[in-house]
Amino acid sequence: MGKQVLVVGAGLAGLSSAMFLAQRGIDVLLVEQRADTSMLPRAVGQNQRTMELLGYGGIAEEVPTATPTTATFRIRIAASLPGPAFREELPDAVTADTGILSPAGTGTAGQEKLEPLLRRRAEKLGADLRFGTELVSFSQDGDGVTAVLRESGGAQTTRVRADYLVAADGNRSRVREALGVDRHGPGGLGHNISIIFDADLGDLVDPQRPTLHVLHNEQVAGVFVTMDHAIGRHLLTTAYDPAKGQSPTNFTTARCAELIRVITESPNLEPAIKAVVPWEMAAAVADRFRVGRVLLAGDAAKVTPPSGGFGGNTAIGDAFDLAWKLAAVLDSTAGPQLLDTYEAERRPIADRVVAEALRLLADRGPASPAEGTEQISDQQRAVELTLGFRYRSSAVIMEQDDLADTEDPYRPTGRPGFRAPHVWFRRNAEKLSTINLFGSNFVLLSGMAGGFWAEAADKVAARLGIAVRTHTIGAGSAETDREFLARYGIGTSGASLVRPDGVVAWRTADAPSDPAQVLLDVFTTILAR
């Protein structure tokens, strides 16, 4: 049996990969040894960048989002839920107005709710998803990957041939280990137990004020969050230490109930324990994201502590980047070298988010950080990481002597490598954001005097066999034109080329003497033709 792409693992990275690939017409098979999607909210919340990508995938409207009254997500560090807080972390005024950054909101779904959405969408788009199926072994050659699969608990195996394999099989990735890829970073940070339980906690939890409780007392060192206010479902995660003889077997139903009574200060509470799941906290980044025809994504490529919520968001970012590049290579509109840009672009992002998650983890102890140690807030850092990131690779034509790796997304510059800025404009009677134009093909944006770019793009697209959409922004609105030109850093006859992932690939301030030839050279470089 042959497939274009085999995806191993059905976490956020794997399911997103299957969805984005199937959306691009790729024949994709996903295998997962578990029987179903996760029931744990391991990754909670979707930042605006992730919601943009999920919008491109067609499911953003199904993801619950924060409203103005619930957007004030706070982190409360205390010994218990009703006890006094050691301190609280609240959104600051600098990053409060996220509406000027993107038309997308922020999602509030836990992994246990997002994975089924991804699964249904991937299946609807034609992806072949096989739960209860494990990867036994694989090998690769110059033309593809041969994998041996087996239904969980069964003896009979099946051989599958694929052009490429996406390893999304988690922190302890067997694919990564089989490839001999080492990792850098602290590695294991501790052992944890997640307890899902139902209980009516009354005024201890406020559905109008989502809160992550970071708890520190003699019996519990961990976090508490409400998963579903409607049914009173909550999650308590606490650490245990094997060096002290502790193990998951210590967390009996009675022991879990007692810990819940401790954090709620409710000695008579009888919580209904729904699940008790052990897991390891870790921080590490793979030294390589691509080995031949095998590419690592999600926790197989990097794993972060849960602080900051970067892990799941970064996994979906990996998936989108891989999907458009794999699709371009598989349909021969790009050379295989385009896949080298996946590691060049995504591994620096992984290093940054792991470092930030570790910093946040260290700052969320019972003691307050020393005064004067923070120059910018956690919210500002997060916004720059998720919307002010920069890619550097052969798929971006950088401007000379431009060494910046991040920028303030509230003051976008439109420079190549950065995410294309959000600007509102009108097309006919419809109000759109520039962000709404991306996600599928390359898009060439120009100012009011740049109508000639459409003809040039059509010539290049026909010659290379690629799809390029062109848009003249601001026609009929001087205000929109000024904002667009300022944010994208071009003149009225200039142009900005935006990749399918919404990242600026190239720009020119003014019209060159031969626009078609310039575009041809640009696409030839970006697509490794």
C-alpha positions in Angstrom: 0.0 0.0 0.0 1.4 3.4 -0.9 0.8 6.9 0.6 2.4 10.2 0.0 2.9 11.0 3.7 2.8 8.7 6.8 2.2 10.5 10.1 3.0 8.7 13.3 1.2 9.9 16.4 -2.2 11.6 16.9 -1.4 14.4 19.3 -1.8 18.0 18.3 1.1 17.9 15.9 0.1 14.6 14.2 -3.6 15.4 13.8 -2.8 19.0 12.6 -0.4 17.6 10.1 -3.0 15.1 8.8 -5.6 17.9 8.5 -3.3 20.4 6.8 -1.9 17.8 4.4 -5.3 16.4 3.5 -6.5 19.9 2.9 -3.8 20.3 0.3 -4.8 17.2 -1.5 -2.0 15.0 -0.1 -2.7 11.2 0.4 -2.0 10.9 4.1 -2.1 8.0 6.5 -1.9 8.6 10.3 -1.3 5.8 12.8 -1.7 6.1 16.5 -1.2 3.2 19.0 -3.8 4.7 21.4 -7.4 3.8 20.9 -8.7 7.3 20.9 -7.7 11.0 21.3 -6.4 12.4 24.6 -8.8 12.9 27.5 -6.3 15.2 29.3 -6.0 18.9 28.7 -2.3 18.7 28.4 -2.2 21.8 26.3 -4.8 24.5 27.1 -5.3 27.6 25.1 -4.6 28.7 21.5 -2.7 32.0 20.8 -3.7 34.3 18.0 -1.2 32.8 15.6 -2.5 29.3 16.2 -6.1 30.5 15.7 -5.0 32.0 12.4 -3.6 28.6 11.3 -6.7 26.7 12.6 -8.8 29.2 10.6 -6.8 28.3 7.5 -7.6 24.6 8.4 -11.3 25.4 8.6 -12.0 24.8 12.3 -11.3 28.0 14.1 -15.0 28.8 14.4 -15.5 25.5 16.3 -12.8 26.4 18.9 -14.2 28.2 22.0 -12.6 31.6 22.2 -12.1 34.2 24.9 -14.6 37.0 25.1 -13.8 40.5 26.5 -15.2 39.4 29.9 -13.2 36.2 30.0 -10.0 37.3 28.4 -8.5 38.4 31.7 -6.9 35.0 32.3 -4.9 35.1 35.5 -2.3 32.9 37.2 -2.7 32.7 40.9 0.2 31.3 43.0 -1.0 30.1 46.5 -1.0 27.2 48.9 -4.7 26.4 48.2 -7.7 27.6 46.2 -9.4 29.6 49.0 -6.2 30.6 50.8 -4.4 34.0 50.3 -2.3 34.3 47.2 1.4 34.6 47.3 0.9 36.7 44.2 -1.1 36.9 41.0 -0.2 37.5 37.4 -2.8 39.4 35.3 -2.8 40.7 31.7 -1.2 44.1 31.5 -2.5 47.1 29.7 0.3 47.1 27.1 -1.0 43.8 25.6 -4.7 44.1 26.4 -5.8 45.2 22.9 -4.9 42.1 20.9 -7.5 43.0 18.3 -5.0 45.3 16.5 -2.7 42.3 16.0 -5.0 39.9 14.2 -8.6 39.3 13.3 -8.3 36.0 15.2 -9.1 35.8 18.9 -7.5 33.5 21.4 -8.8 30.0 21.9 -9.6 28.4 25.2 -9.8 24.8 24.3 -7.9 22.1 26.1 -6.2 19.3 24.2 -9.0 16.9 25.0 -11.4 19.2 23.1 -9.2 20.3 20.3 -8.0 16.9 19.2 -11.4 15.6 18.3 -12.0 18.7 16.2 -8.8 18.1 14.4 -9.6 14.4 13.9 -13.1 15.1 12.5 -11.8 17.7 10.1 -8.9 15.6 8.9 -11.2 12.6 8.2 -13.7 14.9 6.4 -10.8 16.1 4.2 -9.9 12.5 3.3 -7.1 11.6 5.7 -6.8 7.9 6.6 -6.6 7.9 10.4 -5.9 4.6 12.1 -6.1 4.5 15.9 -5.1 1.3 17.7 -2.2 0.9 15.2 1.4 1.1 16.0 4.6 1.6 14.0 6.7 -1.5 14.4 9.7 -0.4 12.3 10.7 1.8 9.4 13.5 2.2 6.9 14.2 4.8 4.3 16.0 5.1 1.0 16.4 7.8 -1.7 12.9 7.3 -3.0 10.8 7.0 0.2 10.0 5.3 3.5 8.9 1.7 4.2 7.0 1.2 7.4 5.8 -1.9 9.2 2.5 -1.4 11.0 0.6 -3.6 13.4 -2.8 -3.3 15.1 -2.4 -2.9 18.8 -2.5 -6.4 20.5 -2.4 -8.1 17.1 0.2 -10.3 15.5 -0.3 -9.6 11.8 1.7 -6.7 10.3 1.2 -4.5 7.2 3.9 -2.8 5.1 3.3 0.7 3.9 5.3 2.7 1.5 5.3 6.5 1.7 7.2 9.4 0.2 7.8 11.0 3.6 7.3 10.2 7.2 6.2 12.8 9.8 7.2 11.7 13.3 4.8 13.3 15.8 5.1 10.5 18.3 5.8 12.6 21.4 8.5 13.3 23.9 9.8 9.7 23.9 9.6 9.5 20.2 10.7 6.0 19.0 11.2 7.4 15.5 13.6 10.0 16.8 15.5 7.4 18.8 15.6 5.0 15.8 17.2 7.8 13.7 19.8 8.4 16.4 18.9 12.1 16.8 20.2 13.5 20.1 18.6 16.4 22.0 19.9 19.4 23.9 18.4 21.1 27.0 17.8 20.1 30.6 15.8 16.9 29.7 13.6 15.5 32.4 12.4 18.0 35.0 10.2 15.8 37.2 7.4 13.3 37.4 3.8 14.2 37.7 0.4 12.8 38.2 -2.7 14.4 36.6 -6.0 13.8 38.4 -9.2 14.5 36.5 -12.2 14.8 38.8 -15.8 16.0 39.1 -16.9 18.1 42.0 -19.1 21.1 42.7 -16.5 23.6 44.0 -19.0 26.5 44.3 -17.4 29.9 44.8 -13.9 28.5 44.6 -13.9 28.7 40.8 -15.4 31.6 38.9 -16.5 30.7 35.3 -16.2 34.4 34.4 -12.5 34.6 35.5 -10.5 31.7 34.1 -7.6 31.0 36.4 -4.6 28.7 36.5 -3.8 28.0 40.2 -0.1 27.2 40.8 -0.1 25.5 44.2 2.6 25.1 46.8 2.0 23.4 50.1 3.5 20.5 52.1 1.4 17.9 50.2 0.9 19.3 46.7 3.3 21.0 44.4 1.5 21.4 41.1 -1.4 23.2 39.3 -5.2 23.2 39.3 -7.5 24.3 36.5 -11.2 23.9 35.8 -11.7 22.0 32.5 -15.5 22.4 32.2 -17.5 24.6 34.4 -20.8 23.2 33.1 -20.2 19.8 34.6 -17.8 20.8 37.4 -14.8 18.9 35.9 -11.4 19.9 37.1 -7.7 18.9 36.8 -5.1 18.7 39.5 -1.6 17.9 38.6 1.0 17.3 41.3 4.6 16.2 41.4 6.0 13.0 42.9 9.6 11.9 43.4 10.8 8.4 42.5 14.0 9.0 44.4 11.9 9.1 47.6 10.2 5.9 46.8 7.1 7.5 45.3 5.4 6.1 42.3 2.0 6.3 40.4 0.8 3.4 42.5 0.7 5.7 45.6 -2.1 7.7 44.0 -5.0 5.6 44.9 -8.5 6.9 44.6 -8.5 7.6 48.3 -5.1 9.4 48.1 -6.3 11.6 45.2 -9.5 12.5 47.0 -7.5 13.6 50.0 -5.2 15.8 47.9 -8.2 17.5 46.4 -9.6 18.1 49.9 -6.3 19.7 50.9 -6.2 22.2 48.0 -9.9 23.1 48.4 -9.7 23.1 52.2 -13.0 21.1 52.1 -12.6 18.1 54.5 -16.0 16.7 53.6 -15.7 16.9 49.8 -16.3 13.7 47.9 -14.8 14.2 44.5 -15.5 11.7 41.7 -12.1 10.6 40.4 -12.3 10.1 36.6 -8.7 9.4 35.6 -5.3 9.3 37.1 -2.5 9.6 34.6 1.3 9.8 35.2 3.6 11.9 32.9 7.0 13.4 32.9 7.8 17.1 32.6 10.7 17.8 30.3 12.5 20.5 28.3 14.6 19.5 25.3 15.0 20.3 21.6 16.1 17.8 18.9 19.5 18.5 17.3 18.0 17.7 13.9 14.4 18.1 12.7 15.0 16.3 9.4 16.8 13.1 8.6 16.4 12.3 4.9 12.7 11.7 4.3 11.7 11.7 8.0 10.7 14.9 9.7 10.1 15.5 13.4 7.2 17.6 14.7 5.6 18.5 18.0 7.0 17.0 21.1 9.2 14.6 19.0 11.0 17.7 17.9 10.9 19.7 21.1 9.2 19.4 24.4 8.5 22.2 26.8 7.2 22.5 30.4 3.5 23.4 30.4 4.2 26.9 31.7 3.3 29.5 29.1 1.2 27.0 27.0 3.8 27.1 24.2 4.0 23.3 23.5 0.7 22.7 21.8 0.7 26.0 19.9 4.2 25.3 18.6 3.2 21.8 17.6 0.4 23.2 15.4 2.9 25.7 13.9 5.2 22.8 13.1 2.4 21.0 11.3 1.4 24.0 9.1 5.0 24.7 8.1 5.5 21.1 7.2 2.2 20.7 5.3 2.7 23.5 2.8 6.3 22.6 2.2 5.7 18.9 1.8 2.7 19.6 -0.6 4.9 21.9 -2.7 7.6 19.3 -3.0 5.2 16.4 -3.7 3.4 18.3 -6.5 6.8 19.3 -7.9 6.3 23.0 -7.6 9.3 23.1 -5.3 12.6 21.3 -5.1 13.3 18.8 -2.2 15.7 21.3 -0.7 12.7 23.4 0.4 12.2 20.8 3.2 15.6 21.8 4.6 14.0 25.2 5.5 11.7 23.4 8.0 14.5 22.8 10.4 16.2 26.2 9.7 13.0 28.0 10.5 11.3 25.9 13.2 14.3 24.8 15.4 15.2 28.4 16.5 11.5 28.9 17.4 11.7 25.7 19.5 14.8 26.9 21.3 13.1 30.2 22.2 9.9 28.7 23.5 11.7 26.1 25.6 13.9 28.9 27.1 10.8 31.0 27.8 8.8 28.1 29.3 11.8 27.3 31.6 12.0 31.0 32.7 8.3 31.0 33.5 8.5 27.8 35.4 11.3 29.2 37.6 9.3 32.4 38.3 6.2 30.6 39.5 7.5 29.4 42.8 6.0 30.7 46.1 8.7 33.4 46.4 8.3 36.5 44.3 10.9 37.3 41.6 13.4 39.9 42.7 12.3 43.4 41.9 13.9 45.0 38.8 14.7 41.6 37.2 11.9 42.0 34.6 12.3 44.5 31.8 9.2 43.5 29.9 6.1 41.5 31.1 5.3 37.9 30.5 2.5 38.9 28.2 4.8 41.1 26.1 7.3 38.2 25.8 4.5 35.8 24.7 3.2 38.2 22.1 6.7 38.7 20.6 7.3 34.9 20.6 4.0 34.1 18.9 3.5 37.0 16.5 6.8 38.8 16.4 9.0 35.8 15.4 11.2 35.7 12.4 12.3 33.0 10.0 15.7 32.8 8.4 16.2 30.4 5.6 16.6 30.1 1.9 12.8 30.3 1.6 13.0 34.0 2.7 15.0 36.7 0.8 16.4 38.8 3.5 17.3 42.4 3.2 20.9 43.4 3.6 22.3 43.9 7.1 18.9 43.1 8.7 19.9 41.1 11.8 16.8 41.4 14.0 15.2 38.0 15.0 12.1 39.5 16.7 10.0 42.6 16.5 7.2 44.2 18.4 4.0 43.0 16.6 2.3 46.2 17.7 4.8 48.0 15.5 5.2 45.7 12.5 7.7 46.4 9.8 6.7 44.0 7.0 10.3 42.9 6.6 11.0 39.5 5.0 10.9 36.6 7.5 8.4 38.2 9.8 4.7 37.4 9.9 2.7 39.6 7.4 1.0 42.4 9.4 -2.8 42.6 9.9 -4.4 45.4 8.0 -8.2 45.9 7.5 -9.4 46.7 4.0 -12.5 46.4 1.9 -13.1 44.3 -1.1 -16.4 45.2 -2.7 -18.6 45.6 0.4 -16.8 43.0 2.5 -14.4 44.0 5.3 -11.4 41.7 5.3 -8.0 41.5 7.0 -4.9 40.9 5.0 -4.6 37.8 7.3 -7.7 36.4 5.6 -5.9 36.3 2.3 -3.2 33.8 3.4 -3.2 30.1 4.2 -3.5 28.5 0.8 -1.2 29.9 -1.9 1.5 32.6 -2.3 -0.1 36.0 -2.2 1.4 39.2 -3.8 0.2 42.4 -2.3 0.8 45.8 -3.8 -0.2 49.4 -3.3 -2.6 51.5 -5.2 -0.2 52.1 -8.2 0.8 48.4 -8.4 -1.8 47.0 -10.7 0.9 45.9 -13.1 2.0 43.2 -10.6 -0.9 41.0 -11.5 0.2 40.5 -15.0 3.8 39.9 -13.9 2.6 37.3 -11.3 0.4 35.6 -13.9 3.4 35.2 -16.3 5.6 33.7 -13.6 2.9 31.4 -12.2 2.2 30.0 -15.7 5.9 29.4 -16.3 6.6 27.7 -13.0 3.2 25.9 -12.7 2.4 27.5 -9.3 -0.6 29.4 -7.9 -0.1 33.1 -7.0 -2.9 35.4 -5.9 -2.5 39.1 -6.3 -4.3 41.9 -4.5 -4.1 45.7 -4.7 -4.7 47.0 -1.2 -6.2 50.4 -0.5 -7.8 51.1 -3.8 -10.4 53.7 -3.1 -9.3 54.4 0.4 -6.4 56.7 1.1 -6.4 55.8 4.8 -6.2 52.1 4.2 -3.5 52.6 1.6 -1.4 54.6 4.0 -1.7 52.1 6.8 -1.0 49.2 4.5 2.1 50.9 3.0 3.4 51.8 6.4 3.0 48.4 7.9 4.3 46.5 4.9 7.2 48.9 4.3 6.6 49.5 0.6 5.7 52.4 -1.7 2.6 52.7 -3.8 4.1 50.8 -6.7 6.0 48.3 -4.5 4.9 44.8 -3.6 5.1 42.2 -0.8 5.2 38.5 -1.5 3.6 36.5 1.3 4.1 32.7 1.7 1.2 30.3 2.3 1.9 30.4 6.0 1.5 34.2 6.2 5.2 35.0 6.4 6.7 37.7 4.2 9.1 36.0 1.7 10.2 39.1 -0.2 9.4 42.7 -0.8 10.4 45.6 -3.0 9.7 49.2 -2.0 9.2 50.4 -5.6 8.6 48.9 -9.1 11.6 47.2 -10.7 12.4 47.7 -14.4 11.3 44.1 -15.2 8.8 42.9 -12.5 8.2 39.5 -14.1 11.9 38.7 -14.2 12.4 39.8 -10.6 9.5 37.6 -9.5 10.8 34.7 -11.4 14.2 35.0 -9.7 12.4 35.3 -6.3 10.3 32.2 -6.7 13.1 30.2 -8.1 15.1 30.9 -5.0 12.3 30.5 -2.5 11.1 27.2 -4.0 14.5 25.7 -4.6 13.8 25.3 -8.3 
